[in-house]
Amino acid sequence: MERVAALDEPLKKILGGTTAKVLAEHLGLETVGDLLHHYPRRYAERGELTRLSDLPLDEHVTVVARVADARVLTFNHGRGQRLEVTLTDGSGRLQLVFFGKGIHKPHKDLLPGKRAMFAGKVSVFNRKLQLAHPEYELLDRDADTDAVDAFAHQLMPIYPACQQMASWKITKAVDAVLPSAQDAVDPLPPGLREGRGLVPLTEALLKVHRPGSKADVADARARLKWDEAFVLQVALARRRFTDAQLPAVPRRLTPGGILDAFDARLPFTLTEGQTKVSREIFDDLATEHPMHRLLQGEVGSGKAQPLDALVLTPRGFRPMGRLAVGSEVVVPSGATALVDGVFPQGEREVWRLVLGDGSTVECDDEHLWIVSSRATGERVLTTRELRTALLDDDDGRPRWSIAPATPVDLDDGGHRPLDPYALGRTLGAGGHGPAGASVPAAYRNAPVKDRRALLAGLLAAAGEPAGSGTLVRAVPEPLAADLAWLARSLGGTARTTPVDGGHDVTVATPEEGGAGDADDGAFHRTVRAVEHVGRKPVQCISVAHPSHAYVTDHFTVTHNTMVALRAMLGVVDSGGQAAMLAPTEVLAQQHHRSVTEMMGDLAEGGMLGGAERGTKVVLLTGSMGAAARRQALLDLVTGEAGIVIGTHALIEDVVQFHDLGLVVVDEQHRFGVEQRDALRAKGKQPPHLLVMTATPIPRTVAMTVFGDLETSVLDQLPAGRSPIASHVVPAKDKPHFLARAWERVREEVTAGHQAYVVCPRIGDDEDAAAPKGKKAKDAPAEPSSPEDLAEKRPPLAVLDIAEQLRKGPLTGLRVAVLHGRMAPDDKDDVMRRFAAGELDVLVATTVIEVGVNVPNATAMVIMDADRFGVSQLHQLRGRVGRGSAPGLCLLVSEMPEASPARARLAAVAATLDGFELSRIDLEQRREGDVLGQAQSGARSSLRMLAVIEDEEVIAAAREEATALVAADPELTDCPELRTALSALLDDEREQYLDKG
């Protein structure tokens, strides 16, 4: 790799081993070049004290100030000493504190009137900001008078620092390497640099580290941002240019082919967005150069369920209306996946599927179901298709059956002190457990082995053989529902029949050797009837999983698929083949199942392009048996298979295609240079490439991370959703704002609505509840001094806030609490009362994410909102505004106005848009390394450029880079730029850059 030797010099040769080791271990700086590119975070003028409201809590900061007061105090009955020093700059004050033996030197140095630089971690004590045991360096000793005068009007760089290396020590280290800046290679062509009015690189490095004025800082930052943006965009532009020179077989749409047949069967109409994106893809496929397109945000096609329908999550069932982007759900295979799209659809006509064991599921007419029949095998049908062809023409019996979900481990976080089998026997014998005569939620939402043991105990105590199952007679209604729930959760069936004194329950599970009501003996449930329910508010979700399916009421598998398959079918119609690359065998198998289900008998066709309007869809993975693998390879090389879905096994030398036309890649899969080249070699000419991601990606990130791809965005805006207004309430700065928040809650209740108040913590008895020898989850660390007792205020607690509200601003309202430590029956009672409108205000932890869906709740106050992440705030906010009335979300924070936490809350309050929230989340986490190096432990290649904030620079750099590469693809006239590129693009980065 061609790099300048002076900048490659190890720091230990210049700074010594000790300093170099700290810089390497804690800041990732190993060479002279690394340190030169470790830019100041900000600059302090001599005597400047950062405004106290600007000091961020829990961050290392550097301040310059004068000592106003210093005094030694005793504590612990005179056995301990502490030194308190007060700093001032005339406009603000900051307290320093030193303890024990560490007070002697600062007591001697920090006399009133002395000026110094101080560095430490900001904390709070007695509602005042303080630095505990800060490092310091005096600036105005008599011997330093000349030096003090010399920098009287200079800007002092404040570097990103760490506890082991204060900012001024980094300043001294930079001084030692700064002469090497003259050896830096300037990658910008002179014409571009002059045309954009940018200073030379050496000058920029000198000015960023040792500026004479604020104008110097601006010049340096502008130049260094351009370096990062331009070199990266040149790399991407070269990749785009190279791809554009490659030939490709045009894949034009062929009327009357498989695609038309597939579209004719679609149980829904493509949205305007889907039609537009399809047109972009098919236009690209028709060209003589390979398509390289990123498709982001593809969503479901409006197949919906009512807001009160249930969806299985790892913590148990949760109402559809409570799901948000980022919610975790269970898919039919037993795996978990994230919801990547939530699309309220207003009110629709709702239908109820009545299944063979009496369980029911509600959905709209367009909802998709994975069903099977004796005649056709598995199919994916809409509710409408099910109800119009419900019974078999020959014998009048139900035609379709639905398979159960794979049993999965659940955990609602509740305590399970009793042996599940023993509890089952107790309940089966008519006794009572923690939840009376029913199964506690913690035992229902438990691992499979515990549910199995509980059911076994129930059946052992009260069951009797009944055909292929077990009958439990005259069970009280709550326990009957629990019995059925347990059986279905284990992949079995359950049928309840009302009788005198309760319900008879017949259950059958795979462990018992019983069977469901399908003819094949498997635990399928037949679809007995489809009944009209009436109009209800509904929504659909998109699940980020190849199956695009999830588990709904009574452990029923339902489907919510996408239509990216159309591009592959268009290529097959043109005589080519399409390959879908999956990162794991499990995902490949699920992709294969999903595609074959969507295509039905179109996936059983003969030769490509034939009149049969069908093709073969084959699976190719590394663990396939020899015979199946041989057949799949034969189908590919002969062209019998138009679509292949597989893992890296697709790239092996033995795999040969008849005519590979399109490669579809999941964005989560790293698809590097070698893999792409290996697949290219398998086509007569390079194939077209489509990369898919369901995650909204801000435009600047797409330009930077996926800059070698054209981008299509498929977004469906939520319909029928009431607006949610969000506001930040600065409780500490403006206490009257908090008072007004409680007035707003009262106003909502007066108007007939309800409200949530969310707190991060349960209450003050958490410490007492912690096991001996262990701290409660939210308990503060053991104090090392009296000051530490209040250094960090514990998060606000449900029990405390509820009591304050009852006695204070919400006196007279019906206020109740809800949290995870409550007994299950108490929780259920509170939820029921709130849903029934018997309570006005629910003060809760984030437990409200599960099991509470109240369209009448219109207001939410989130206390200590800065303690929650962006996605969690978005999820919580989604609990209001679900009815016809608009929602209100108030984000209460005591953080200072200028703090990053407050800025984040303000940004969340400003938008409900998924793309914008992804920007906020990215800003909060920072970019890491857009070239992927963060994952291998190396430092970010972007030190000055912020991909969110510097959109104009990135867009301009992309234009310049594209023009330069078009004129000089090999960069013959830009040797310095070639050097910078080789330094940027080591093998790993280049592979990441070329991923799809």
Secondary structure, DSSP 8 states (H G I E B T S, - for coil): ----HHHHSBTHHHH-HHHHHHHHHHH---BHHHHHT---SEEEETT----GGG--TTSEEEEEEEEEEEEEEEETTTTEEEEEEEEE-SS-EEEEEEEGGGGHHHHHH--TT-EEEEEEEEEEETTEEEEES-EEEES--GGGHHHHHHTTT-EEEE---BTTB-HHHHHHHHHHHGGGGGG----S-HHHHHHTT---HHHHHHHHHS-SSHHHHHHHHHHHHHHHHHHHHHHHHHHHHHHHHS--------TTSHHHHHHHH-SS---HHHHHHHHHHHHHHTSSS--EEEEE-----S--EETTSEEEETTEEEEGGG--TT-EEE-TTS-EEEEEEEEEEEEEEEEEEEETTS-EEEEETT-EEEEEETTTEEEEEEHHHHHHT-B-TTT-SB--EE-B--------S----S-HHHHHHHHHTT--BTTBTS--HHHHSS-HHHHHHHHHHHHHHHEEEETTEEEEEEE-HHHHHHHHHHHHHTT-EEEEEEETTEEEEEEE-GGGT---SSTTSSS-EEEEEEEEEEEEEEEEEEESSTT-EEEEGGGEEEE----THHHHHHHHHTT-EEEEE-SSHHHHHHHHHHHHHHHGGGGB--STT-TT---EEEEE-TTS-HHHHHHHHHHHHHT-EEEEEESGGGGSTT---S-EEEEEEETTS---HHHHHHHHTTSSS--EEEEEE-S---HHHHHHHSTTSEEEE-----BS---EEEEEEETTT-HHHHHHHHHHHHHHHHTT-EEEEE-SB--TTHHHHS-TTS--TT-----SSGGGGGTS----BHHHHHHHHHHTTTTTS-EEEE-TTS-HHHHHHHHHHHHTT--SEEEE-GGGGTT---TTEEEEEETTGGGS-HHHHHHHHTTSS-SSS-EEEEEEE-S-TTSHHHHHHHHHHT---HHHHHHHHHHHH----TTSGGGGT---S-SS--TTTTHHHHHHHHHHHHHHHHH-TT-TT-HHHHHHHHHH--HHHHHHHT--
